[in-house]
Amino acid sequence: MKTYLLFLLLLPGFQFTWAQDSSQVVTLEQVIAQAQRNSLTFRQAETSRETSYWQWRTYLADYKPTLSLAGTLPDFSRSINPVTQPDGTTDFKQVSLNNSQLNLGVTQSVGLTGGQVFINSQLQRFDDFNAGATRYNSNPALIGFSQPLFRFNKLAWARKIEPLRYAESQKKFVEDREVIAQDITKLYFDLLLQQVNQSIATKNRTNTEDIIRIAEEKFKLGKISKNDVLQLRLSLLNTQIAQAEADLAVKNATLALNSYLGEPATKQLLLAVPGHLPRLQVTENQALEQAQQNRKETLAFKRALLQAERNLAEARQSNGFNATMFATFGLTNQAATFADSYGNPENQQQVRIGFELPIMDGGKQKSLRKTAQANLKLTQYAVEQDQLEFEQNIRTQVNQFEMLKTRVAITAEADQIAQSRYDITKATYVIGRISITDLNIALGEKDQAKRAYISSLRDFWSAFYNLRTLTLYDFEKNIPLTLEP
């Protein structure tokens, strides 16, 4: 696994005067792990995953039986109604009525056919308060089904699409966690680079102050000109400006990282430089294979095509001939008392077939069908293009990753050489064998090499976590990334 070395060990000659005793020394891996547990971005990812889970449960519930109790208690009315008499005249009678009913039913959807089967038990009570009469009508058991014919079956299509959608959401959560690692890597190295700049500014100011003291003694002895002393004093002013700018940049970068982590804005962090790079070899074919197995895009492509095919099937089946068959069989009885209404029930049957056949629709059905067909073709082309871009992105990232490993090694060596050259140049200047111009050149090259090394580390680790995100695969352990880290 990756090991980390602090600046103090990795970069000899650097003094971290900006570090406070209260500063916490952390590594890139530690900061990523913290962000993947506590950051607001991670909580958003968890909430999105939870939402997808309950959407999945909603889909599953469509295929499970439902039990419901419905009723009207009471339905009372008192009014004067017109009543036609035997001789044809109309008389007005006062009526006082109450109708109450209860219905207990179990319904089960049939995903294969798109129909429903149900079992109901119903009881009705009628009261005529003026006549003092009460009647009961019961249906102890009523079994039936409702079956659409030649219609679009949304349940059958949902069974094909929704499992893919849920699997996508699980992979998306893993991807979101890796995106957090990418975000943290950027913020981490933003702060690390500013801390390096701060350390460089501090060291340069200290060195310049020391050199000025030596130069002033040389000036008194007539070994250097007044111009050299003034140039050094100007350099000191520039280092003071660089120090102030570096201090501000560190504060801003610290605030950005703490904000992402959900830490107090004033918390001080002393960042470690990743010492050894992970030893791994990644090929294009290996990365492509893992991406196709692990990434949600593979499922998303399938789902997009299925969704377009579903829309075409709906356009074809929802706007042409369709029919519905409805049938029930059960028991029924009516009586003046509740108990008698359940005694000696009689058979009850009902069969009904309804249909609808559009005869003239002004070409609407054809237009909807052609639109769905065109959308299916468009989706096929879009998916094909997305697949090509997806593969190209992975190939590009693998090649870039290999290049960045080489770049880190080169910049690390250049950093050591530039540091050694500056140390030699500084010592040579002290004994008066080179000019202040040569010293400033060596100083600039040293600082530039240090920044280039840190920048190459940033690019490498960004590419490393980007490759993990693109493939959802841990190339160090040779295992796919899963829901649990």
Phi and psi in degrees as a GROMACS rama.xvg file:
@    title "Ramachandran Plot"
@    xaxis  label "Phi"
@    yaxis  label "Psi"
@TYPE xy
-60.9507  140.376  LYS-2
-114.607  157.405  THR-3
-128.709  141.986  TYR-4
-122.297  140.762  LEU-5
-75.7499  158.415  LEU-6
-50.9311  -38.2331  PHE-7
-59.7741  -34.5155  LEU-8
-90.0339  -36.8612  LEU-9
-79.6515  -35.7266  LEU-10
-117.258  85.0971  LEU-11
-62.5094  143.381  PRO-12
94.7881  -6.76992  GLY-13
-96.3193  134.169  PHE-14
-114.74  126.905  GLN-15
-96.1185  73.1571  PHE-16
-69.3957  -14.3557  THR-17
-84.0341  -12.1439  TRP-18
-78.2803  135.754  ALA-19
-102.168  158.342  GLN-20
-61.7557  -27.8855  ASP-21
-83.1466  -5.06567  SER-22
-68.1858  144.25  SER-23
-102.912  123.721  GLN-24
-82.8393  121.553  VAL-25
-132.916  154.555  VAL-26
-103.728  166.599  THR-27
-60.1841  -43.3332  LEU-28
-62.7082  -39.676  GLU-29
-65.4489  -42.2971  GLN-30
-66.2724  -40.5074  VAL-31
-62.4961  -45.1486  ILE-32
-61.0915  -40.1098  ALA-33
-64.7385  -43.1066  GLN-34
-65.0491  -34.1561  ALA-35
-78.1634  -1.69327  GLN-36
-111.471  -39.0498  ARG-37
-121.462  -12.8716  ASN-38
-70.0106  157.256  SER-39
-63.7306  -34.0727  LEU-40
-62.1176  -40.0163  THR-41
-67.5118  -38.1682  PHE-42
-64.5768  -37.0414  ARG-43
-62.8332  -41.5217  GLN-44
-63.9199  -40.913  ALA-45
-63.5774  -41.1256  GLU-46
-65.0995  -40.9503  THR-47
-62.5407  -39.8889  SER-48
-65.1991  -40.8471  ARG-49
-64.4517  -40.4252  GLU-50
-60.0734  -43.4087  THR-51
-63.9762  -35.4161  SER-52
-63.4429  -44.8443  TYR-53
-72.6678  -28.1097  TRP-54
-65.5323  -37.2139  GLN-55
-65.684  -41.9187  TRP-56
-64.5717  -35.2404  ARG-57
-62.8986  -41.9504  THR-58
-62.0843  -45.2052  TYR-59
-62.4563  -34.4311  LEU-60
-64.7747  -24.3229  ALA-61
-64.9794  -19.5209  ASP-62
-104.128  6.76541  TYR-63
-108.187  153.194  LYS-64
-67.5394  149.727  PRO-65
-119.107  140.114  THR-66
-116.09  129.024  LEU-67
-141.26  150.881  SER-68
-123.252  122.325  LEU-69
-126.681  149.466  ALA-70
-167.438  170.893  GLY-71
-130.508  108.631  THR-72
-141.156  105.819  LEU-73
-99.8909  -177.794  PRO-74
-130.181  78.5793  ASP-75
-97.5103  141.769  PHE-76
-146.871  141.1  SER-77
-130.758  122.039  ARG-78
-158.935  172.237  SER-79
-111.453  119.211  ILE-80
-114.92  145.361  ASN-81
-71.6201  135.149  PRO-82
-127.283  124.898  VAL-83
-76.7933  126.796  THR-84
-87.0191  165.484  GLN-85
-59.3224  -29.9757  PRO-86
-85.6135  5.91124  ASP-87
94.5322  -8.48615  GLY-88
-80.7201  167.193  THR-89
-113.54  130.431  THR-90
-119.159  154.491  ASP-91
-109.367  123.678  PHE-92
-117.203  143.24  LYS-93
-85.2081  128.81  GLN-94
-123.099  146.965  VAL-95
-136.726  104.248  SER-96
-126.134  157.302  LEU-97
-143.938  130.665  ASN-98
-120.992  125.811  ASN-99
-130.248  147.803  SER-100
-153.786  152.412  GLN-101
-133.113  141.664  LEU-102
-138.524  121.813  ASN-103
-109.491  121.8  LEU-104
-137.777  147.141  GLY-105
-118.367  127.776  VAL-106
-125.245  136.786  THR-107
-130.706  122.561  GLN-108
-78.9821  146.954  SER-109
-111.271  103.789  VAL-110
-63.9729  -32.7927  GLY-111
-64.91  -38.644  LEU-112
-108.046  -17.1105  THR-113
82.7443  7.79915  GLY-114
-96.6741  -170.056  GLY-115
-139.138  143.713  GLN-116
-117.165  149.092  VAL-117
-149.686  156.311  PHE-118
-131.739  124.537  ILE-119
-124.471  152.644  ASN-120
-134.55  125.029  SER-121
-131.482  145.323  GLN-122
-137.407  132.232  LEU-123
-123.423  145.29  GLN-124
-131.743  133.964  ARG-125
-121.662  129.941  PHE-126
-121.898  128.2  ASP-127
-111.811  100.713  ASP-128
-71.3984  -29.9513  PHE-129
-68.528  -40.6168  ASN-130
-88.8159  -10.4775  ALA-131
68.1943  32.3047  GLY-132
-111.945  145.594  ALA-133
-134.939  134.718  THR-134
-132.577  147.108  ARG-135
-120.279  141.625  TYR-136
-130.797  120.718  ASN-137
-121.117  147.455  SER-138
-127.254  87.6335  ASN-139
-56.8033  -39.4497  PRO-140
-149.159  133.406  ALA-141
-140.663  114.856  LEU-142
-108.263  135.273  ILE-143
-159.749  176.21  GLY-144
-148.709  154.725  PHE-145
-128.773  120.786  SER-146
-129.115  112.423  GLN-147
-67.7094  143.119  PRO-148
-117.945  130.456  LEU-149
62.9892  26.583  PHE-150
-109.542  164.85  ARG-151
-69.3129  129.542  PHE-152
-102.401  94.0958  ASN-153
-69.8543  -27.7428  LYS-154
-67.5462  -39.9363  LEU-155
-64.8945  -39.846  ALA-156
-71.9923  -35.5813  TRP-157
-62.3705  -34.1345  ALA-158
-65.2833  -25.9885  ARG-159
-84.3064  -35.6731  LYS-160
-92.3102  -44.318  ILE-161
-63.7617  -38.5525  GLU-162
-59.4404  -35.9138  PRO-163
-67.0208  -40.4995  LEU-164
-62.9396  -41.4008  ARG-165
-68.6805  -42.124  TYR-166
-62.1936  -36.4525  ALA-167
-57.7984  -45.5136  GLU-168
-63.1944  -34.7006  SER-169
-67.6142  -42.7025  GLN-170
-69.5895  -33.4702  LYS-171
-63.9415  -35.5405  LYS-172
-63.4814  -43.5909  PHE-173
-62.6889  -40.956  VAL-174
-64.4253  -41.9242  GLU-175
-60.3208  -37.5223  ASP-176
-65.5288  -37.5396  ARG-177
-72.9341  -31.5109  GLU-178
-63.6194  -36.0422  VAL-179
-59.7231  -42.2877  ILE-180
-60.9549  -39.0164  ALA-181
-63.9145  -46.2191  GLN-182
-60.8635  -44.759  ASP-183
-65.1407  -39.0464  ILE-184
-58.4216  -43.0277  THR-185
-63.108  -49.3306  LYS-186
-65.147  -37.7789  LEU-187
-60.9488  -49.6307  TYR-188
-75.863  -24.8992  PHE-189
-59.8522  -46.1429  ASP-190
-70.1986  -41.7757  LEU-191
-60.2494  -42.836  LEU-192
-64.2811  -38.3165  LEU-193
-68.9382  -35.2197  GLN-194
-66.5059  -37.1838  GLN-195
-63.5307  -45.3089  VAL-196
-60.3715  -38.7981  ASN-197
-64.8951  -42.9786  GLN-198
-65.9199  -39.8582  SER-199
-61.4908  -45.2109  ILE-200
-62.3323  -41.7479  ALA-201
-64.4843  -45.8795  THR-202
-65.6574  -41.2549  LYS-203
-64.4034  -38.5412  ASN-204
-65.3503  -43.1987  ARG-205
-63.1808  -44.7862  THR-206
-63.834  -40.1163  ASN-207
-65.2702  -39.5213  THR-208
-62.1181  -41.566  GLU-209
-64.7266  -42.4475  ASP-210
-67.0432  -35.8025  ILE-211
-62.4735  -41.2652  ILE-212
-62.1531  -40.5601  ARG-213
-68.0066  -40.983  ILE-214
-64.1854  -38.0323  ALA-215
-64.2792  -36.8267  GLU-216
-67.0143  -39.0299  GLU-217
-66.0387  -36.957  LYS-218
-64.4082  -39.0441  PHE-219
-63.815  -31.6303  LYS-220
-87.3722  -2.5909  LEU-221
78.177  19.4604  GLY-222
-86.5367  -22.513  LYS-223
-133.321  165.003  ILE-224
-89.3974  164.76  SER-225
-60.7497  -32.2884  LYS-226
-61.877  -39.0857  ASN-227
-64.0205  -40.0362  ASP-228
-65.4872  -43.8198  VAL-229
-63.6857  -37.4475  LEU-230
-64.4176  -38.1609  GLN-231
-67.0596  -40.5117  LEU-232
-64.5969  -36.741  ARG-233
-64.935  -39.6105  LEU-234
-61.9916  -38.1078  SER-235
-63.2973  -42.6185  LEU-236
-61.5074  -39.7095  LEU-237
-65.115  -37.7045  ASN-238
-67.7819  -33.8335  THR-239
-66.7188  -40.1766  GLN-240
-64  -44.7653  ILE-241
-61.2182  -36.7061  ALA-242
-63.6093  -46.1483  GLN-243
-63.7577  -42.3455  ALA-244
-65.461  -39.2676  GLU-245
-66.4071  -40.0927  ALA-246
-60.1053  -43.8608  ASP-247
-66.1954  -41.7192  LEU-248
-63.2388  -37.771  ALA-249
-64.441  -42.4689  VAL-250
-61.0665  -44.5038  LYS-251
-65.9229  -43.3333  ASN-252
-67.7237  -36.5303  ALA-253
-64.1864  -42.1658  THR-254
-61.0098  -42.7525  LEU-255
-63.2875  -43.5426  ALA-256
-68.6182  -44.4051  LEU-257
-62.6713  -37.3869  ASN-258
-63.1007  -42.9121  SER-259
-65.0195  -39.3425  TYR-260
-77.3855  -13.7416  LEU-261
78.271  24.2192  GLY-262
-96.1813  161.954  GLU-263
-57.3938  143.984  PRO-264
-62.5113  -27.8029  ALA-265
-90.7432  -0.518482  THR-266
-65.6315  128.484  LYS-267
-91.5055  136.275  GLN-268
-125.728  129.558  LEU-269
-105.576  110.369  LEU-270
-88.6879  141.799  LEU-271
-93.8662  146.894  ALA-272
-85.9997  126.668  VAL-273
-57.3905  120.312  PRO-274
-79.8974  -66.534  GLY-275
-103.238  136.395  HIS-276
-79.8582  150.262  LEU-277
-62.7579  136.091  PRO-278
-89.5065  103.241  ARG-279
-154.141  150.84  LEU-280
-119.735  124.787  GLN-281
-119.345  125.683  VAL-282
-100.929  160.573  THR-283
-61.6865  -44.6053  GLU-284
-64.9158  -39.1871  ASN-285
-63.8592  -44.7799  GLN-286
-64.9973  -41.6525  ALA-287
-63.3934  -42.5064  LEU-288
-61.8665  -45.0954  GLU-289
-68.0657  -38.0104  GLN-290
-63.703  -41.7018  ALA-291
-66.8028  -29.6704  GLN-292
-83.2662  -32.7273  GLN-293
-108.677  -29.5815  ASN-294
-76.7887  152.147  ARG-295
-71.6955  -19.6021  LYS-296
-59.5076  -36.5668  GLU-297
-59.2394  -43.1822  THR-298
-71.1191  -37.0617  LEU-299
-64.4241  -37.4332  ALA-300
-62.9895  -44.7918  PHE-301
-63.3428  -42.8289  LYS-302
-66.1918  -38.755  ARG-303
-62.0912  -41.4115  ALA-304
-67.1712  -42.7441  LEU-305
-63.2194  -38.8942  LEU-306
-63.4528  -40.6069  GLN-307
-67.3246  -39.6149  ALA-308
-65.4662  -37.1647  GLU-309
-61.6762  -46.0101  ARG-310
-62.275  -35.9695  ASN-311
-67.3109  -43.3936  LEU-312
-62.5954  -38.6443  ALA-313
-65.7099  -40.3132  GLU-314
-64.5289  -35.338  ALA-315
-75.0628  -39.221  ARG-316
-96.7899  -14.8053  GLN-317
-95.851  -5.44196  SER-318
-124.937  11.3234  ASN-319
-115.197  -150.964  GLY-320
-67.7131  131.718  PHE-321
-146.984  155.003  ASN-322
-146.103  163.079  ALA-323
-135.275  130.274  THR-324
-107.422  129.848  MET-325
-129.743  129.988  PHE-326
-145.618  143.857  ALA-327
-139.782  152.299  THR-328
-142.907  134.523  PHE-329
-168.514  -166.519  GLY-330
-119.576  146.935  LEU-331
-151.31  155.759  THR-332
-164.639  160.125  ASN-333
-139.102  146.011  GLN-334
-160.608  173.881  ALA-335
-82.7599  -16.5958  ALA-336
-124.562  160.505  THR-337
-63.5946  -46.2568  PHE-338
-64.6566  -41.9557  ALA-339
-67.7073  -26.5562  ASP-340
-68.4405  -16.2056  SER-341
-102.735  1.87771  TYR-342
-93.6223  136.771  GLY-343
49.1615  58.9091  ASN-344
-69.3704  156.252  PRO-345
-105.123  159.717  GLU-346
-70.6189  148.714  ASN-347
-139.86  127.424  GLN-348
-132.077  150.901  GLN-349
-151.32  132.398  GLN-350
-133.469  131.227  VAL-351
-145.071  133.739  ARG-352
-125.202  119.152  ILE-353
-114.187  150.085  GLY-354
-144.708  161.386  PHE-355
-141.325  128.792  GLU-356
-130.642  106.732  LEU-357
-64.1922  130.737  PRO-358
-100.416  -42.5201  ILE-359
-146.197  121.648  MET-360
-128.739  14.9089  ASP-361
67.3267  21.517  GLY-362
85.0731  9.56896  GLY-363
-64.4772  -45.394  LYS-364
-60.5684  -44.1904  GLN-365
-64.2313  -40.3843  LYS-366
-63.9735  -42.4239  SER-367
-64.5905  -40.1249  LEU-368
-66.8575  -43.9701  ARG-369
-65.6195  -36.5657  LYS-370
-62.7872  -43.8747  THR-371
-65.4037  -37.7654  ALA-372
-64.8707  -42.4287  GLN-373
-65.0695  -39.3036  ALA-374
-65.3238  -35.2046  ASN-375
-63.7578  -45.2371  LEU-376
-62.0132  -43.2772  LYS-377
-61.0822  -41.3203  LEU-378
-64.5894  -41.0136  THR-379
-61.4689  -44.0232  GLN-380
-66.363  -41.2035  TYR-381
-64.5895  -41.8128  ALA-382
-64.2577  -42.0691  VAL-383
-61.5816  -42.758  GLU-384
-65.7755  -42.8685  GLN-385
-63.1257  -38.1219  ASP-386
-63.631  -42.4539  GLN-387
-63.4501  -44.5976  LEU-388
-65.7152  -37.1871  GLU-389
-61.7737  -47.1269  PHE-390
-66.6769  -40.5245  GLU-391
-63.0876  -40.3568  GLN-392
-62.0252  -40.9123  ASN-393
-68.2362  -44.826  ILE-394
-60.0245  -43.4658  ARG-395
-61.9755  -42.2716  THR-396
-67.0616  -38.5356  GLN-397
-63.0938  -46.7685  VAL-398
-62.8588  -40.3449  ASN-399
-65.9302  -38.3144  GLN-400
-61.7242  -44.1044  PHE-401
-64.8467  -38.8538  GLU-402
-64.9684  -39.6106  MET-403
-68.6127  -30.956  LEU-404
-61.0629  -43.719  LYS-405
-64.6704  -40.1682  THR-406
-63.1096  -39.2209  ARG-407
-61.8686  -44.2938  VAL-408
-62.0005  -40.4413  ALA-409
-67.9327  -46.5858  ILE-410
-68.3528  -30.4391  THR-411
-64.9534  -43.467  ALA-412
-66.696  -40.3508  GLU-413
-63.4609  -35.7592  ALA-414
-63.2876  -44.86  ASP-415
-65.0309  -40.8872  GLN-416
-65.0938  -45.0608  ILE-417
-63.8868  -37.4325  ALA-418
-66.1746  -43.9493  GLN-419
-64.7629  -40.8494  SER-420
-62.834  -40.627  ARG-421
-65.6798  -41.9146  TYR-422
-59.9215  -42.3097  ASP-423
-67.2744  -43.1086  ILE-424
-63.4206  -40.3811  THR-425
-62.8447  -44.9571  LYS-426
-64.6786  -36.9404  ALA-427
-67.0218  -37.0153  THR-428
-66.7028  -38.3311  TYR-429
-60.1028  -35.5003  VAL-430
-88.8584  2.88304  ILE-431
83.8668  23.581  GLY-432
-96.8587  -11.9174  ARG-433
-135.206  168.044  ILE-434
-89.6938  168.138  SER-435
-63.8561  -28.8802  ILE-436
-63.0435  -44.3916  THR-437
-62.6171  -37.8456  ASP-438
-65.0728  -43.4569  LEU-439
-64.6758  -36.6094  ASN-440
-63.2593  -45.342  ILE-441
-64.0505  -37.5291  ALA-442
-63.3593  -46.0522  LEU-443
-63.1544  -40.4294  GLY-444
-66.4944  -37.0031  GLU-445
-62.2446  -48.3236  LYS-446
-64.3182  -41.2069  ASP-447
-64.8833  -40.127  GLN-448
-65.5261  -38.7948  ALA-449
-63.8735  -45.4881  LYS-450
-65.8483  -37.7618  ARG-451
-64.3314  -36.8416  ALA-452
-66.119  -46.5072  TYR-453
-64.401  -38.9801  ILE-454
-64.5038  -38.4041  SER-455
-67.8563  -35.7758  SER-456
-63.4169  -43.0115  LEU-457
-59.7174  -46.2151  ARG-458
-64.1091  -38.5035  ASP-459
-65.199  -49.8138  PHE-460
-69.5569  -31.1983  TRP-461
-63.5135  -43.2876  SER-462
-66.8454  -35.6067  ALA-463
-61.5649  -49.2826  PHE-464
-75.6565  -26.5347  TYR-465
-66.7274  -39.1712  ASN-466
-65.7636  -38.7357  LEU-467
-62.328  -40.3982  ARG-468
-66.1956  -41.1812  THR-469
-69.281  -26.9034  LEU-470
-112.498  -16.2933  THR-471
50.7942  47.2247  LEU-472
-139.409  137.865  TYR-473
-93.9895  102.635  ASP-474
-75.6707  -14.9866  PHE-475
-75.2525  -44.4483  GLU-476
-95.5855  -8.13432  LYS-477
57.8852  47.3035  ASN-478
-138.852  149.726  ILE-479
-67.6959  149.886  PRO-480
-76.2869  133.775  LEU-481
-117.19  -179.722  THR-482
-62.2167  -34.7207  LEU-483
-100.497  122.862  GLU-484
